[in-house]
């Protein structure tokens, strides 16, 4: 493996992204990622309502219009045996808008990453007396546009739902390349998967004030067994290596095949997330989530291992040292969490685990518009590992950085005059 750092058409550099729909990104914003990814029971942070896309029941708590936007960066070390590969990438991560409707609940819509594909491996093969190189690689990603609504029909209970549209392209490339001196054609097979489909997820939260500014929220979020469309096309081309090129540039010769391969329905997993949070006003919050997703019904491609069930747990919280202090650092939110997932992937008869420690901070900005508008910069970092170096597997150590900008504003306010 070689050392490199680049910005490509994907934000994933994981060999495990070649399975299923790639690396799943989850519907999390930086302020919840920093707490291990807890979300099912998150309704407020620092005593204020938040835009929690993971559980649409939380939309009913919004009292101000909330705008969220952010960036994502990733650094990864891939190790197998004595070889290592270092990669880095960055991209726009999310945009979301939440609009309160007073007693009628709250609306939300936006655009989030759904999954990423980014992998590459190669090796030399020999058919005496010839040696040639084969490689497989993939790139691309899926996004999800969503619109949701949440309402509190009775005191202490809220329900909500999101309707999403998943779209994007995933590309897989198989290549066979010969040395120029062999006077042979190189072959490239490119499969392009066009993914489209509508999804539906839902949530419920029960919340109760315990006195002394203490609040308890328990939540559940889940999804139906959604079905989306996969349209796959294939192009097979032949080329020769340009001997005058220092980077082995390919000169196209012809296209031997171009057409549709398959049109099929694929089943997304049925998901269940249960969690709770315990908080005290602006001061602190702790919580935990338990996550389950059944990928066993997902229609894998030919020669791709069957997917299984994903089990996960997340624990995290945040603290604000002194909300009334005039010292700025005492008004910052400090966040910490851990998460562990036994993923749905089994490679070389070994179940792939994913675990991480998460940290983050929320930096408040000065209030404007006579105190009706206030903003926060949220930063989160995930220090994690996926896979192992045993069983001829690849160990992936990564740092995921998320930067988010949150604006809370009172858009609709009845004015009074003397």
N, C-alpha and C positions, 0 to 999 in steps of 0.2 A: 504494500500500500504506500502511496505517496503522500507527501505533505502539501496541503494547499489551503487557501482561504479565498472564497469567492462569493459573489452574489448571483444567484441563478433564478430560475423560474419556480423554485420551491424553497420553503424554509425548513425542509427536513433533510438530514444527511444520515439516515438510519438504514442499515440493511434490513431491518424488520419492517420497514415501510412498504416492502414489495408484496406483502400479504394483505388480503382483504382490500380495504379502501385506503390503506396507508396509516400513518400515525394520526390517531384521533386527537383533536385539540380541545374538546369540551367547551361548553358555553360559560366560560368563566372570565371575569374581568380582573385586572391586576390586584384590586383590593381583596378579592376572595382567593386568588391564586396564592397570595402571600401568606394566607392562613391554612396552607395545606390543601386548599381547594374545597373547603367546607362551603355549602351553599343551600342545602335543603331547608335549613332553619334560619337562614340569614334574612332578616327583615329590616333591621336598623344597624347602622354602624356609627359609633360616637353619638348615639342618641338621635340620629337623623335617618330618615328613610333613604333607601338606596335602590338603584336599578339592578335587580338581581335576575338576569335572564334565565338562569338555571331553574328557578322556581317562579313561574308567572303569577302565583298567588300573592307574591310580594308587591305586585304593581298597585294593589289597593291601598298600600301604606303611603304612597307618594303624596306629598303636600306641595311640592314645587316641581317645575319642569326640570328634568335632568338630561344633560347632554354628555355623552361619553365618547371619547375618541382616543386611539392609542397606536403605539408601535411595538414591534416584537423583534428581538435579536436572540441569536442562538450561537453557542460555541460548543463543539463536540470533539471528543477524542475517541476514535475507534481503535480497538486493540484486538489482535489475533496472533497468538504465538509471540514472536519477538517484533512484529511489525506494528506500526501505529500510523494513523491518519488523523490530521487535524483540519477541521473545517469551521467556517463561520458564515453567518448569513443574517439578514435583517429584512423586515417587510412591514407594511401597514397591517395592523392586527384587527381593529374593530371600530365600528361606529354604531352608536345606539342612542335613541331618544325616548325618554319617558315623559308622558303628559298626564298630570293628575286630573281627575274628573270629579273631585269632591266626593260626595256620597255615592256617586255613580261608579266609583272605582278608579282605574287607571289604565291607560293605553301605553304600548311600547312597540317600537319597530327598529330595525337596524340590519347590519350586515356583519357577520362573524365568519372566521375561518372554521371549516368543518374537519378537514383532514389534509395531510400533506404526503406526497411521495417523493423520495429522493434517495436513490441507492445506486451503487456502481461496484462491479467486481469483474475481474478478468483473470485469465490464466493461459499458459502455453500448453499446446497439445502437439503430439508427434505422430505422424504416419510415415514411417521410414520411406525415404530419407528426408521427408519434409517436416518442418515445424511451423505451426501457425498459431495465431492468438484468437481466442474466443472471449467475448465479453457480454455481460447483461447489465442494463442500466434502466433507470426509470426516473421520471420527473413529473411535476404537475401538482394540482391541488383542487380541493373542492371547497366551495363557500356556501354559506347558508344565509339567505335573506329571510327575515321573520317579521311577523306582526303578532302582538299578543294583547290580552285583556285580562284584568284581574278585578275582583269585586269582593267585598265583605258583606254577605247577605245577612249575617247576624253578628252580634258583638263577640269578638274574640276568634272568629273563624273567617278565613278568606279562601277563595278558590280562583283558579286562573288557567289559561291555556294559551299556547303559542301555535301558530300555523307557520311552517317554514317551507322554503323552496330551495332545494339543494341543486347546485349546478357546478360544472367544471369539467376539466379534461385530465385524464391520467394517461401517461405515455410510457410504454415498455419497449425497449430496443434490444434486440439480439444481433450481435455482429460477429462475423468471421473474417479475419484479416490475414493476408499473406504478405511475406516480404516482397519488395518490388522485384528482386532478382529472380523470383519464381515465375514471373510473367503470368500471374493468375489474378482473377477478379476477386475483389472483396464483396461480401454480401451483407446487407443490412435489412433486417426485418423490423418494422415499426408498427406496433399495435397501438391505436389511439382509442381510448375508452371515453365516450361522451356520456356523462352522467347527468340525469335530470330526474326530479321527482319531488312530490309534496310530502311533508311530514307533519305529524301532530304530536305535541307533548302537553302535559298538564301538571298541575300541582295543587297542593292544599297546605295551609298553615293554620295552626292554632296558637294563639298568643295570649299571655296573661300577665298582668302586673302583680308582683309579689309584695309590694311595699318597700319602703326605703330605697326608692328609685330602681329596684330590681325588676327585671323583665325576663320571662321565659317564653321561648318559641320552639315549637316542634313542627317539623315539616316533612312532606313527602312530595317527590316529583317523579314522574315516569313518562314513558312513551308507549304508544301502540306499536304493534308489529308492522311498522311502515314498510311499504314496498315502493321502490324507485326503479327507473329504467336505465339500462346499460346498452348503449349502441356502440359496437366495436367494429372498427375498420382496420384494414391491414395494407401496408405498402411494402413491397420487397424491391430493393434496388441493388444494382451492381455498380462498383466503382473501382478505380485503380489509384494507388498512392502516387502523388506527384513527387518524383525523385528530387526536384529542385526545391521542395518545401522543407523548411526546418521543423515544422510542426506536423508533418505527415498529413498534409491537406489531401482530401479525397476529391478526385475528378470523376464526376458522374458519367457512367457509360449508358445505362438504360434502366427501365423499370420493368421487372418481370411479372409483377402482380400488383393490382390495386383494386380493392373492392371491399364489400361488407363481409364480416366474419360471423357476427351474431347480433341478434336483438333479443334481449331477455329481461325478465323481471328479477330483481334481487331483493331479498328480505333483509331489512335492517334489524338490529337486535331489539328485543323488548327490554327496556331499562327500568330499574327501580332504585331510587335513592331515598334514604331516610336519614334525618339528622335533627339536631337540636342546637340551640344557642342559649346561653345564660349571660345576661349583661347587667351592668349598673350604669345607667345614665350615659354621660359622656366619657366615663372613666375607663371601663374595660368590658371585654366580651370574650367568652370561651365557647367552644362548640366542637361537635364531631359529626361526621357523615359516614354512612355505610352504603356502599355502592355495588350494584349487581347488573350485569348485562349479559344476555344469552346470545352469543354469535353462532351457535351450533346450526341454526337454520339458514345461515348465509351461504349463497351458492358460489362456491369457490371455482376458480378456473381449472382447466386440465393441468395435472401435475402439481397443483398447489395443495398443501396440507389443509385438512379440515380445521375450521376454527372451533373454539370451545367456549367456555363461560369465563367471564371476567368478574373477579371479586376484588373490591377495594375498600380501604378505610382511610379516613383523613381526620386529623386532629389539629386544631389551631386556635388562635385567638389574637387579640390586640389590646393595647393599653395606651392611654393618654395620661402622662404623668400628672398634669395639673391643668384642667381646662380654664381655670380662672387666673393662671399665672400671666405676668407680662413678659416672661421669658419665652421666646419663640419656640425653643426646643422642647419646652414642657407642654406645648400645644400640638406637637407632632404625634401622629398615631404610629406606634411601633408594633409590627406584626410578625408572628412566628408560627410555623406549623410543620407537620410531617405528614407524609402519605405513603401508602404501600398498595401496589396492585399486583395481583396474580393475573396476568393478562390472558387473553383468549388465544395466544399464540403458542404452538408447540413445534419446535424446530429440532431436528435430530433427536427426537424422542425426549426432549427436555422442555419443560414448561418455562416460559420467559417471564421473569419478574421485573417490575419497575418500581423504584423507590426513590424518594427525594426528601430533602430538608428545604423548607421554604422560608424566606424572610422578606420583609418589605417595610415601607414607610409611606405615610400619607402627609404631604406637606401642604398646610392650608395657606391660601393666598389672601391678601387684604380684601375685605368686603367692599363692594361698590354699589352704586344705585341706591344710596341711603339704606344699606343693610339688606336690600332685597336680593342681591346677587352675591354669591360667594363661590369660590372655586378651590379645587384641590389638585395637586399633582401626586399621583399614586405610582410608586415604583415597587416591583416585586422581582425576586430572583429565586429560581429553583435549581438546587444543586443535586443532581440525581444520577442514577445508574440504571441501565437496562441491559439485561443479558449477562452472560458470564463467559470466561475464556475456557471453561471446561467443555467437553463434548464437541470440540472443534467448532465452537461458536464464537461470536464477536461480542466483546464487552464494550458497551457504549456509555461513556461518562459525559455528562452534558451540563451546561449552564444556560438556562432560559431566562432572559430578561424581558420584562414587560413594563412599558411606560404608558401611563394613562392620564388623561386630562379630563377632569370632571367639572362641569358648570351646573350649579343649582340656581335657578332663577324663578321669580314670580312673574309669569307672563300675563296671567289673567287676574286682575285685582280690581274689585269694585272701589271706586274713588268716592270720597265724601267731601262735601264743601260746606263751609260755614255760611 
